[in-house]
Amino acid sequence: MKRNLLIAGVFCFLWCFVSPSWGETQGLYNQALKAWQGVKDYTCTMESYNRLGDKEEKKTYRYWYLKPGYIRMKVIKGKGKGGEVFFDPTRNKVRGHKGGFFSFIVLTLEPTDKRVVSIRGVRVDQTSFGYILDQLQPYVKAGECKELNSKGIKRIECAASAKAYHGDIWKEKVLLDNSLMPVLWERYGKDGTLLYRLSCTDLKLNTGLTLQEISKGMAFKEK
């Protein structure tokens, strides 16, 4: 949380000294898409925040990703600590287990199962860098984005002018690191309330992660 506040503070400071204009982020967005095409796998520590009405949910995960969309997440802080999920895009199924005493019970579930989604209904397969960039596409096409690029910090902010593109989400902010990966993603309601945040630290790209490694102990059994 402190790291997120520090990042936000730096952003706010820099924002005072630049005047980005709307509709000029196509170039940066395309660069990020191209950079993402060169990523085969990555690992990071992911912090998530979800807000639904008066309810809040905060968790920290160890996160593994392997194209074309294999994902493994292990809760290392927050409710459900020790629990893990593995998503297989070829089956569109999730394997998961709780933490603690019942960790030996591994279940096969639908990605939409309430046991493996956030309080906002965010699925395991909706957490990758590729998914984040896809969510910005409608704003970019509509020219409803602006770019902040100062002192090595690149940020894209998008806001719907008439109708929310994604449910109750009206504004999105994405921070790109030096590799142009969206390491901080924030989503806001119409009144400016923060509804969702994903923050990725300790990022390592193209480590040579294999399917055997990412699915260890959670692999689907062939019928």
Protein Blocks (a to p, Z undefined) as FASTA:
>chain_A
ZZmmmmmmmmmmmmmmcccdehilmmmmmmmmmmmmmpmbdcddddddddehjbccdddd
ddddddfhiacdddfbdehihiacdddfklopacdddehjllmpccdddfklmklccfko
pafklmbfklmmmmmmmmmmnopaccddeehiacdddddfkbcfbhjafbdcddddfkop
afbccdddfkopafbdcddehiaehehpafklmmgopaccdZZ
